[in-house]
């Protein structure tokens, strides 16, 4: 598993890429620049930035973009990953259900809100349970299309776990459909990436899809 930033960058280069360019701009510089440009956008819209409710909005938006919504563009925010040797020889499906997905559509910069079911069948490695959620969150925190996000999560888990027996299923509501355009408040989008036995073996695929469609029970 990756133990330092150099190894993490090497790992992430093997994951399906997000369209972006290299920049040497620091996070603080990004906040300053975005705040300046967003202030201009607000002025163009005719908003009065002298109002005490609006005057700090450009910097709030800039900090939100850099430190929260788009933090996954910074490889240094990739979570610390814990994997352990599969000494127990566990060879059945491990499933994380109702993994929260909160992202931003790269076409209109509005919310994608959904949940994922993520599974793998261990070979040599077992991953810490919370790390699956953290990986999903990391790749969600970028301007995204749902198809790429699904692939990025699967790519990362396959590399970390050294097995192709990985499956990712995401169902999400896209607010670019809700708040604009067709203005459909009911539809959701479903994407899946099934690999290894999840794709090859009908009974394994069926078991996973049953997890995806079953209602989770709260403890």
C-alpha positions as CSV (number, residue, x, y, z in Angstrom):
1,X,0.0,0.0,0.0
2,X,1.2,3.6,-0.6
3,X,3.1,5.0,2.4
4,X,4.3,8.4,1.2
5,X,3.2,11.1,-1.2
6,X,5.5,9.9,-4.0
7,X,3.9,6.5,-3.9
8,X,0.4,7.9,-3.7
9,X,1.1,10.0,-6.8
10,X,2.4,7.0,-8.6
11,X,-0.8,5.1,-7.6
12,X,-3.1,7.9,-8.7
13,X,-1.4,8.2,-12.1
14,X,-2.7,4.6,-12.8
15,X,-6.3,5.6,-12.0
16,X,-8.5,6.8,-14.8
17,X,-7.6,10.6,-15.0
18,X,-9.8,13.6,-14.5
19,X,-9.2,16.2,-17.3
20,X,-6.9,18.7,-15.6
21,X,-3.6,20.5,-16.0
22,X,-0.6,20.7,-13.7
23,X,-0.3,23.9,-11.7
24,X,2.1,25.2,-9.1
25,X,-0.5,27.5,-7.5
26,X,-0.9,26.9,-3.8
27,X,-4.2,26.4,-2.1
28,X,-4.0,29.9,-0.6
29,X,-3.3,31.4,-4.0
30,X,-6.2,29.5,-5.6
31,X,-8.6,30.9,-2.9
32,X,-7.4,34.5,-3.5
33,X,-7.8,34.2,-7.3
34,X,-11.1,32.4,-7.3
35,X,-12.5,34.9,-4.8
36,X,-11.5,37.8,-7.0
37,X,-13.1,36.3,-10.1
38,X,-16.2,35.3,-8.3
39,X,-16.6,38.8,-7.0
40,X,-16.7,39.9,-10.6
41,X,-19.3,37.3,-11.5
42,X,-21.5,38.6,-8.7
43,X,-21.1,42.2,-9.8
44,X,-22.0,41.2,-13.4
45,X,-25.1,39.6,-12.0
46,X,-26.0,42.9,-10.4
47,X,-25.5,41.9,-6.8
48,X,-24.4,44.6,-4.2
49,X,-21.3,43.3,-2.5
50,X,-21.6,46.2,0.0
51,X,-24.4,44.3,1.6
52,X,-23.3,42.6,4.8
53,X,-24.9,39.3,3.7
54,X,-23.0,39.2,0.4
55,X,-19.7,40.9,1.1
56,X,-17.9,37.8,2.2
57,X,-19.5,35.4,-0.3
58,X,-16.7,35.5,-2.9
59,X,-14.1,34.2,-0.3
60,X,-16.6,31.7,1.1
61,X,-17.2,30.3,-2.3
62,X,-13.5,30.2,-3.1
63,X,-12.6,28.4,0.2
64,X,-15.5,25.9,-0.4
65,X,-14.2,25.1,-3.9
66,X,-10.6,24.6,-2.9
67,X,-10.9,23.0,0.5
68,X,-14.1,21.1,0.2
69,X,-16.0,20.5,-3.0
70,X,-12.9,20.2,-5.2
71,X,-10.3,19.0,-2.7
72,X,-9.9,15.7,-4.6
73,X,-8.0,17.7,-7.3
74,X,-5.2,17.9,-4.8
75,X,-3.4,14.6,-4.6
76,X,-2.2,15.5,-1.1
77,X,-5.7,15.0,0.2
78,X,-5.8,11.4,-0.7
79,X,-6.6,9.5,2.5
80,X,-4.2,7.4,4.5
81,X,-5.0,3.9,3.5
82,X,-4.7,0.8,5.7
83,X,-4.6,-2.6,4.2
84,X,-3.7,-5.8,6.0
85,X,-2.6,-9.2,4.8
86,X,-5.5,-11.6,4.3
87,X,-4.1,-14.0,6.9
88,X,-7.7,-15.3,7.6
89,X,-8.0,-16.4,4.0
90,X,-11.3,-14.7,3.6
91,X,-12.6,-15.4,0.1
92,X,-16.2,-14.2,0.1
93,X,-17.7,-10.9,-0.9
94,X,-17.2,-7.9,1.3
95,X,-19.8,-5.2,0.6
96,X,-20.0,-1.5,1.7
97,X,-23.6,-0.3,1.2
98,X,-25.1,3.2,1.3
99,X,-21.7,4.9,0.8
100,X,-22.5,8.6,0.4
101,X,-21.7,10.2,-2.9
102,X,-21.6,14.0,-3.0
103,X,-20.0,15.5,-6.1
104,X,-20.4,18.3,-8.6
105,X,-21.3,17.9,-12.3
106,X,-18.5,19.2,-14.4
107,X,-20.9,20.5,-17.1
108,X,-22.8,22.9,-14.9
109,X,-21.1,22.9,-11.5
110,X,-24.2,21.8,-9.6
111,X,-24.7,18.9,-7.2
112,X,-24.6,15.2,-7.8
113,X,-26.1,13.5,-4.8
114,X,-26.3,9.7,-4.4
115,X,-25.1,6.6,-2.8
116,X,-22.8,3.7,-3.8
117,X,-22.5,0.0,-3.2
118,X,-18.9,-1.1,-3.3
119,X,-17.7,-4.7,-3.0
120,X,-14.6,-6.8,-3.5
121,X,-13.5,-10.4,-3.0
122,X,-10.1,-10.4,-1.2
123,X,-7.1,-12.1,-2.5
124,X,-3.9,-11.0,-0.7
125,X,-5.2,-7.9,1.0
126,X,-8.1,-6.7,3.1
127,X,-8.8,-3.0,3.4
128,X,-9.9,-1.0,6.5
129,X,-13.7,-0.6,6.3
130,X,-13.7,3.2,6.5
131,X,-11.1,3.5,3.7
132,X,-13.6,2.4,1.1
133,X,-15.8,5.4,2.0
134,X,-12.8,7.7,2.1
135,X,-11.7,6.6,-1.4
136,X,-15.2,7.2,-2.7
137,X,-15.3,10.7,-1.1
138,X,-11.8,11.6,-2.5
139,X,-12.8,11.0,-6.1
140,X,-16.2,12.5,-5.5
141,X,-14.5,15.8,-4.5
142,X,-13.8,16.8,-8.1
143,X,-15.9,18.1,-11.0
144,X,-17.2,14.8,-12.3
145,X,-19.3,12.8,-14.6
146,X,-20.8,9.8,-12.9
147,X,-19.3,7.3,-15.3
148,X,-15.7,8.4,-14.6
149,X,-16.3,8.5,-10.9
150,X,-17.5,4.9,-10.9
151,X,-14.4,3.8,-12.9
152,X,-12.0,5.8,-10.7
153,X,-13.2,4.2,-7.5
154,X,-13.0,0.7,-9.1
155,X,-9.5,1.4,-10.5
156,X,-8.2,2.6,-7.1
157,X,-9.5,-0.4,-5.2
158,X,-8.2,-2.9,-7.8
159,X,-4.7,-1.4,-7.5
160,X,-4.7,-1.2,-3.7
161,X,-6.1,-4.6,-3.1
162,X,-4.2,-6.4,-5.9
163,X,-7.3,-8.1,-7.2
164,X,-9.7,-7.5,-10.1
165,X,-12.6,-8.9,-8.1
166,X,-14.1,-5.4,-7.5
167,X,-17.5,-4.0,-8.1
168,X,-18.9,-0.4,-7.9
169,X,-22.5,0.6,-8.3
170,X,-23.7,4.2,-8.0
171,X,-27.2,5.7,-8.1
172,X,-27.4,9.4,-8.0
173,X,-29.6,12.4,-8.5
174,X,-28.1,15.1,-10.8
175,X,-29.2,18.6,-10.0
176,X,-28.3,19.8,-13.5
177,X,-31.5,17.8,-14.4
178,X,-33.5,19.0,-11.4
179,X,-32.8,22.7,-11.2
180,X,-32.4,23.5,-14.9
181,X,-33.0,22.0,-18.4
182,X,-35.6,19.3,-18.3
183,X,-36.3,20.1,-14.5
184,X,-37.1,16.5,-13.7
185,X,-37.1,16.1,-9.9
186,X,-37.6,12.3,-9.9
187,X,-35.1,10.7,-12.2
188,X,-31.8,9.1,-11.0
189,X,-28.8,7.8,-12.9
190,X,-27.3,4.4,-12.3
191,X,-23.7,3.3,-13.3
192,X,-21.9,0.1,-12.5
193,X,-18.4,-1.2,-13.0
194,X,-18.1,-5.0,-12.5
195,X,-14.7,-6.7,-12.7
196,X,-13.3,-10.1,-12.3
197,X,-15.7,-12.7,-10.8
198,X,-18.4,-10.0,-10.4
199,X,-18.4,-9.8,-14.3
200,X,-17.5,-13.4,-15.2
201,X,-19.7,-15.4,-12.7
202,X,-23.5,-14.9,-13.0
203,X,-24.2,-16.0,-9.4
204,X,-21.6,-13.5,-8.0
205,X,-23.0,-10.7,-10.2
206,X,-26.5,-11.6,-9.0
207,X,-25.5,-11.6,-5.3
208,X,-23.9,-8.1,-5.7
209,X,-26.8,-6.6,-7.6
210,X,-29.1,-7.9,-4.9
211,X,-27.1,-5.9,-2.4
212,X,-27.4,-2.9,-4.6
213,X,-31.2,-3.1,-4.8
214,X,-32.0,-4.2,-1.2
215,X,-33.0,-1.6,1.3
216,X,-30.4,-1.2,4.1
217,X,-31.7,-1.8,7.6
218,X,-30.7,0.7,10.2
219,X,-29.2,-0.6,13.5
